[in-house]
Amino acid sequence: MKFRTTLILLAVFLALLAAVILVEHRSEKAREKKEAAEKLTDFKASEVEKLSLKKEDGSVISLKKDEQGHWQIEEPLTAEADEYEAGSLAENFASLRMDRVVEEQAADPAAYEIPKKEVSLWLKGQSQPVVIQIGLENPLDGTLYARRADRQQVVLLPSHLKYSLDKKVFDLRKKDILKFDTARVQSIELKSKEVNWKIRREGETWKFTQPVSALASRYQVDNLLDSLSGLRARDFLAEEKDPEKLRQYGLDRPEFTVVLELQDSQELTFALNRKDNKVVATNSLARKIIEVDSQIATDLSKKIADLREKKVAGFNSWEAVGIILKKDNWQLAAVREKVKEKGQEQEKWFLTLDGGKKEPAEESKIESLLRKLEYLEASEFIDNPAGLKDYSLDRPSLEISVRVKPADEEEKEIQLLVGQENSDRQQVVIKNRDLSYLFRVNSDFLKEIPTKFEDWQASSDNKK
């Protein structure tokens, strides 16, 4: 009896389940049908292989994908298209939702001034385009009267489509035609009336090779390369840079010439000139002459001193594992080591004593000095010094050695020789052992230098 009841209940459940599924299926179909009825077009933007915009004056802009799937402008000129702009244009008209239907069977579309403009989209595998005809703008809300050329229905389309319909050739063109891969640059040479220099990449650093041998600021050099690679056309001045056009824009004898040596011994040359309150540019791989943002001329006009690395000691304070201070006949050394406290591994600073003994150090004072050294910058460079004696560096008032262990790199030591302080100017001259030139810096950091061993001893509270 119980088994029969179970079977009946199961049958009822299955019947209810089937009914629910059927209702949901019908609801889903109804929803899909409703959504389809609300759309003037319903296909994927990726299916669009060609499109054209016909303007009110009869002019046409046509774009087509090449064999690699990149958009190209075909009319009124041949040029590379901006992938984002062309893709957005296809996206806007591929799945086009109507605001509302005005007439199901419009006898006279011309009453709505259809077609003032036309958008034609050619889809994969189809020889005939989908044509959307645009008419008047509704003065009440800015929506647009429109219809598909293969339908009698007149509808209103969203007002935001006006921006797509008003696109000019310039809007749709690829503007970063001077772009290059900055990671491939091995050296940079600038030739100009005011400044001439050459910088070469050495591992992770940049170094001047002309007119001085010195470290260059990685931040400044990378920014300059990014600015060059990121140049975008504000206007296209010449489609072909023949000798006459180069002379017209002063690029036969440019104000700035930038020569980039790339990997595999390739070379890329930029020519830039200020002309009629504009900055015009081209490079050896581009056929065109364009107007670019004037900021690049300011960047290229920077003095060598502005591009040099001003930091005296290039290290990160958190990567320091040891420091030694030597002054007269006095020396103070500290190391950072891993220790276990309460079952957890931590890094602590210790003062090193004779015989290899160690005792806890006042960590805040050591780390404060390391941060001061990390951010210590030159106010002036002294290139090709005649001798260290002239700057009291033959017998420095202070020697600082910092051992650094960057992640995944070998440990290295940075050694600084500090001359006598000029108290009137509050400056001191420093030599980094690894560099041939000297730095004149603000002497405030000397306030962080301990005068006796006890200055870096941990307080009794910190020792516990």
C-alpha positions in Angstrom: 0.0 0.0 0.0 2.8 2.3 0.9 4.7 1.5 -2.2 1.6 2.3 -4.4 1.2 5.7 -2.6 4.8 6.5 -3.3 4.4 5.7 -7.0 1.3 8.0 -7.1 3.1 10.8 -5.4 6.1 10.4 -7.7 3.9 10.5 -10.8 2.2 13.7 -9.5 5.6 15.3 -8.8 6.9 14.4 -12.3 3.7 15.8 -13.9 4.1 19.1 -11.9 7.8 19.3 -12.8 7.0 18.8 -16.5 4.4 21.5 -16.3 6.8 23.9 -14.7 9.5 23.2 -17.3 6.9 23.7 -20.1 5.8 27.0 -18.6 9.3 28.2 -18.2 10.2 27.1 -21.7 7.3 29.0 -23.1 8.1 32.0 -21.0 11.7 32.0 -22.2 10.5 31.7 -25.8 8.1 34.5 -25.3 10.8 36.7 -23.7 13.2 35.9 -26.6 10.5 36.7 -29.1 9.7 40.0 -27.3 13.4 41.0 -27.2 13.8 40.2 -30.9 10.8 42.3 -31.7 12.4 45.2 -29.9 15.5 45.1 -32.0 16.1 46.6 -35.5 19.2 44.4 -35.9 20.2 41.3 -34.0 23.6 39.8 -34.9 27.1 39.8 -33.4 29.6 42.7 -34.2 32.2 40.0 -35.0 30.1 39.0 -38.0 30.5 42.4 -39.6 33.2 42.3 -42.2 32.5 45.7 -43.9 30.5 48.8 -43.0 29.9 52.2 -44.5 28.5 55.5 -43.3 26.7 57.6 -45.9 26.4 61.2 -44.8 23.7 63.8 -45.4 25.8 65.4 -48.1 26.2 62.1 -49.9 29.8 61.5 -48.9 30.7 58.0 -47.8 33.1 56.5 -45.3 33.8 52.8 -45.9 35.7 50.4 -43.6 36.6 46.8 -44.2 38.5 44.1 -42.3 41.7 42.8 -43.9 42.8 39.1 -44.0 44.2 39.5 -40.4 40.8 40.8 -39.2 42.1 44.4 -38.8 39.9 47.3 -39.8 41.0 49.4 -42.8 39.5 52.6 -44.2 38.8 52.2 -47.9 36.9 55.4 -48.7 37.4 58.3 -49.1 41.1 57.3 -48.6 43.1 54.2 -47.8 44.4 54.1 -44.3 44.5 52.0 -41.1 41.5 52.4 -39.0 41.4 52.8 -35.2 40.4 49.3 -34.0 38.5 50.6 -31.0 36.5 53.2 -33.0 35.7 50.8 -35.9 34.8 48.0 -33.5 32.5 50.4 -31.5 30.8 51.5 -34.7 30.1 47.8 -35.6 28.9 47.1 -32.1 26.5 50.0 -32.0 24.6 48.9 -35.1 24.9 45.1 -34.7 22.5 44.7 -31.9 20.3 47.8 -32.3 17.4 48.2 -29.9 14.5 50.5 -30.8 13.0 53.0 -28.5 9.6 52.4 -30.0 7.8 51.7 -33.3 6.3 54.7 -35.0 4.5 53.0 -37.9 4.4 49.3 -38.8 3.7 50.0 -42.5 5.0 53.4 -43.4 3.6 54.4 -46.8 5.9 57.5 -47.0 9.3 57.2 -45.2 10.2 60.6 -46.8 7.8 62.2 -44.4 10.4 61.4 -41.7 13.2 62.6 -44.1 14.3 58.9 -44.5 17.0 58.5 -45.7 19.1 61.5 -44.7 21.9 59.1 -43.7 22.6 55.4 -44.2 24.6 52.7 -42.4 25.3 49.6 -44.4 26.7 46.5 -42.7 28.0 43.5 -44.7 28.0 40.2 -42.7 30.0 37.1 -43.2 28.6 34.9 -45.9 26.1 37.4 -47.1 26.5 39.3 -50.4 23.9 42.0 -49.6 24.3 44.4 -46.7 21.9 45.2 -43.9 21.0 48.8 -44.5 19.8 51.1 -41.8 18.3 54.4 -43.0 18.2 57.4 -40.7 15.9 60.4 -40.9 14.8 63.3 -38.8 15.8 63.9 -35.2 12.9 63.9 -32.8 13.0 67.4 -31.3 11.3 66.2 -28.0 14.0 63.8 -26.9 16.7 63.6 -29.6 15.8 60.1 -30.8 16.1 59.4 -34.5 13.5 58.3 -37.0 14.8 55.3 -38.9 14.0 52.0 -40.7 15.7 49.0 -42.2 15.7 49.3 -46.0 14.2 45.8 -46.3 11.2 46.7 -44.0 8.3 49.1 -44.0 8.4 49.7 -40.3 9.5 53.2 -39.1 11.0 53.3 -35.6 12.8 55.6 -33.2 16.4 54.8 -32.3 18.3 56.0 -29.2 19.8 59.5 -29.4 23.3 58.4 -28.5 23.7 57.0 -32.1 24.1 60.5 -33.3 27.7 60.4 -32.2 28.4 57.3 -34.3 26.6 58.8 -37.3 28.6 62.0 -37.1 32.0 60.3 -37.0 34.5 61.9 -39.4 37.3 60.2 -41.3 39.8 61.5 -38.7 37.8 60.0 -35.8 38.0 56.6 -37.4 41.7 56.7 -38.4 44.5 55.0 -36.5 46.3 57.8 -34.8 49.2 56.0 -33.1 51.1 55.4 -36.3 54.5 56.1 -34.8 54.1 53.5 -32.1 57.0 51.1 -31.3 57.9 48.5 -28.6 59.8 50.4 -26.0 61.2 47.2 -24.5 63.2 46.6 -27.6 65.1 49.9 -27.4 68.8 49.5 -26.6 70.0 53.0 -27.0 68.6 56.5 -27.5 70.4 59.4 -29.2 69.1 62.9 -29.3 70.4 65.6 -31.7 69.1 69.1 -31.5 70.2 72.7 -31.5 70.2 73.0 -27.7 70.8 69.5 -26.4 72.8 66.5 -27.7 73.2 63.2 -25.8 73.2 59.5 -26.0 71.9 56.9 -23.5 72.4 53.2 -23.6 70.6 50.4 -21.7 72.7 48.3 -19.4 70.6 45.5 -17.8 67.9 47.3 -15.7 69.7 50.7 -15.9 70.2 53.5 -18.4 73.6 55.2 -18.7 74.7 58.3 -20.5 77.6 57.6 -22.9 77.7 61.2 -24.4 78.5 63.9 -23.4 79.1 62.5 -19.9 79.5 59.0 -18.5 76.8 58.9 -15.9 73.7 57.1 -14.7 70.4 58.3 -16.3 67.1 58.4 -14.5 65.3 55.2 -15.4 62.0 57.0 -14.7 62.8 59.9 -17.0 64.1 57.7 -19.8 61.2 55.3 -19.7 58.8 58.2 -19.6 60.4 59.7 -22.7 60.2 56.4 -24.6 56.6 56.1 -23.6 55.9 59.6 -24.8 57.5 58.9 -28.2 55.7 55.6 -28.6 52.4 57.1 -27.5 52.4 60.0 -29.9 49.0 60.3 -31.5 48.0 62.3 -34.6 46.1 65.5 -33.8 46.0 66.0 -37.5 47.3 64.3 -40.7 49.3 66.8 -42.6 50.7 64.7 -45.4 49.8 61.2 -46.6 53.2 60.8 -48.3 56.4 62.4 -46.8 58.1 63.2 -50.1 61.1 65.6 -50.1 58.8 68.6 -50.9 56.5 67.8 -47.9 59.5 67.3 -45.6 60.9 70.7 -46.6 57.4 72.3 -46.2 57.2 71.2 -42.6 60.9 71.7 -41.8 61.5 68.0 -41.3 64.4 67.9 -43.8 66.3 69.7 -41.1 64.3 68.9 -38.0 64.6 70.7 -34.6 64.8 67.3 -32.9 66.2 64.0 -34.3 65.9 61.0 -32.1 67.7 57.8 -33.1 66.6 54.6 -31.4 68.8 51.5 -31.7 66.5 48.4 -31.4 67.3 44.8 -30.8 68.7 42.9 -33.8 70.6 46.0 -34.9 67.5 47.7 -36.2 67.2 51.5 -36.1 64.2 53.8 -35.8 64.6 57.5 -36.4 62.1 60.2 -35.3 62.1 63.7 -36.8 60.2 66.4 -35.0 59.9 70.1 -35.6 58.0 73.1 -34.3 56.2 74.8 -37.1 53.4 77.5 -37.0 52.7 76.8 -33.3 52.4 73.1 -34.0 54.7 70.2 -33.4 55.0 68.0 -36.5 56.5 64.6 -36.6 57.3 61.5 -38.6 59.6 58.5 -38.2 61.6 56.3 -40.6 58.9 53.6 -40.7 56.0 56.0 -41.3 54.9 57.4 -44.7 52.9 60.2 -43.2 53.6 63.5 -41.5 51.3 64.3 -38.5 50.7 66.9 -35.9 51.4 65.7 -32.4 51.0 67.0 -28.8 53.4 69.8 -28.2 54.5 68.3 -24.8 56.9 66.1 -26.6 59.0 69.1 -27.6 59.2 70.1 -24.0 60.3 66.6 -23.0 63.0 66.6 -25.7 64.2 70.0 -24.6 65.1 68.9 -21.1 68.7 69.5 -19.9 71.0 66.6 -19.4 71.0 67.3 -15.6 67.2 66.8 -15.6 67.6 63.4 -17.1 70.4 62.2 -14.9 69.8 59.8 -11.9 70.0 62.1 -8.9 69.9 59.3 -6.3 73.3 58.9 -4.6 72.8 55.2 -3.7 70.4 53.2 -5.8 68.8 50.7 -3.4 65.6 50.0 -1.6 65.9 50.4 2.2 63.8 47.3 2.8 66.3 45.2 0.9 69.2 46.2 3.1 70.8 43.4 5.2 73.7 45.1 6.7 75.3 48.6 7.3 78.7 49.7 8.5 79.6 53.2 9.6 83.3 54.2 9.9 84.3 57.5 11.4 87.9 58.4 12.4 89.0 55.3 14.5 85.4 54.4 15.4 83.2 51.8 13.6 79.6 50.7 14.1 78.1 47.7 12.3 74.6 46.2 12.2 73.0 43.2 10.4 69.5 42.1 9.7 68.8 38.5 10.4 65.8 36.2 10.6 64.8 35.0 14.0 61.9 33.0 15.5 59.7 34.7 18.1 56.6 33.0 19.4 56.8 30.4 16.7 56.9 33.0 13.9 59.9 34.0 11.7 60.7 37.7 11.8 63.6 39.9 10.6 65.5 41.9 13.3 68.4 44.2 13.3 71.4 43.4 15.5 74.6 45.2 16.4 77.7 43.2 15.8 80.4 43.1 18.5 83.9 41.8 18.7 84.2 38.1 18.6 81.1 37.6 16.5 78.7 38.5 19.3 75.5 40.3 18.6 72.9 42.2 20.5 69.5 43.7 19.6 69.6 47.1 17.9 67.3 50.1 17.9 65.6 49.2 14.6 63.8 52.5 14.1 67.0 54.5 14.1 68.8 52.2 11.6 65.8 52.1 9.3 65.4 55.8 9.5 69.0 56.3 8.3 68.6 53.8 5.5 65.5 55.6 4.2 67.4 58.9 4.3 70.2 57.3 2.3 67.7 55.7 -0.1 66.2 59.1 -1.0 69.4 61.1 -0.8 69.6 63.1 -4.1 72.2 65.4 -5.7 71.6 69.1 -5.8 74.6 69.3 -8.1 76.9 66.9 -10.0 80.7 67.2 -10.0 81.9 65.5 -13.2 85.5 64.6 -13.9 86.8 65.7 -10.5 90.6 66.4 -10.6 91.2 64.6 -7.4 89.4 63.5 -4.2 91.6 65.6 -2.0 90.0 68.8 -3.3 86.7 67.6 -1.8 88.2 66.1 1.5 87.4 62.6 0.2 91.0 61.3 0.3 90.4 61.2 4.0 86.6 61.2 4.3 84.9 62.3 7.5 82.6 59.3 7.2 82.4 56.0 5.3 79.1 54.2 4.8 78.7 50.7 3.5 75.3 49.2 2.9 74.8 45.6 1.9 71.7 44.9 -0.1 70.0 41.7 -1.1 67.3 42.3 -3.8 64.9 39.4 -4.4 66.3 36.9 -6.9 69.6 38.8 -7.2 73.0 38.5 -5.8 73.9 40.5 -2.7 75.7 43.7 -3.5 77.5 46.4 -1.5 77.1 50.2 -1.9 80.0 52.2 -0.5 79.7 56.0 0.1 82.5 58.3 1.0 81.4 61.5 2.8 83.5 64.7 2.8 83.6 67.5 5.3 80.3 69.3 5.8 80.0 72.9 4.6 77.9 74.2 7.5 77.2 77.6 5.8 75.6 75.9 2.8 74.4 72.9 4.7 75.9 70.7 2.0 78.4 67.9 1.8 80.1 66.1 -1.2 79.7 62.3 -1.5 81.4 59.8 -3.7 79.7 56.5 -4.6 82.5 54.0 -5.1 80.9 52.6 -8.2 80.7 56.0 -10.0 83.4 58.3 -11.4 81.6 61.5 -10.5 80.6 63.1 -7.2 77.4 64.3 -5.7 76.8 67.5 -3.8 73.9 66.9 -1.4 72.0 68.5 1.5 73.7 67.5 4.7 70.5 67.0 6.8 71.0 63.2 6.7 74.1 63.5 8.9 71.8 64.2 11.9 70.8 60.5 11.6 74.4 59.3 12.0 75.1 57.9 15.5 78.0 59.4 17.5 78.5 56.4 19.8 77.7 52.7 20.1 74.9 53.3 22.6 72.9 55.4 20.1 71.9 52.2 18.2 71.6 50.0 21.2 68.0 48.7 21.8 66.3 50.1 24.8 65.7 47.7 27.7 62.0 47.5 26.6 63.0 46.4 23.1 65.4 43.8 24.4 62.6 41.9 26.1 
